[in-house]
Amino acid sequence: MILVSVLVLFRANRLPQLARSLGSSLKEFKKGIDEGQAKEASVSPPGAERGASPSGERTCGQCKSVLDPDWTHCPRCGTAVTLGRNMKIGPVT
C-alpha cells in the first residue's frame, strides 16, 4: 500500500532521481559528522598546560639545563627555582 502511494505521488520515472539525491544527502551528512568528530578530537583539552615542555621536565630559565623535580636551585648556574604553571625557573629578582 505504501509503495503504491509513493509511486502515485512521485511517479515511477522520478524515483531513481529521488533515491540518488537521498543517498548523496546521507553521504554528505556522514562526512560532516566525521569531520566534526575529527576536529573535536584534535582540540587539546582545556586543562592541558600549554607552557610545560612535552615531556613534563623542568628546565632552568637562564641556562636551559634539565632539572629534577625536587631541586630548589639549578646545579649548573645556581639560579633559584620559581615554581609556577610553566614549570621553568629563572633568576630571583
PyMOL commands that set and color helices and strands:
alter all, ss='L'
color gray80, all
select helices_A, chain A and resi 2-10+15-42
alter helices_A, ss='H'
color red, helices_A
select strands_A, chain A and resi 58-60+66-67+88-89
alter strands_A, ss='S'
color yellow, strands_A
deselect
rebuild
show_as cartoon
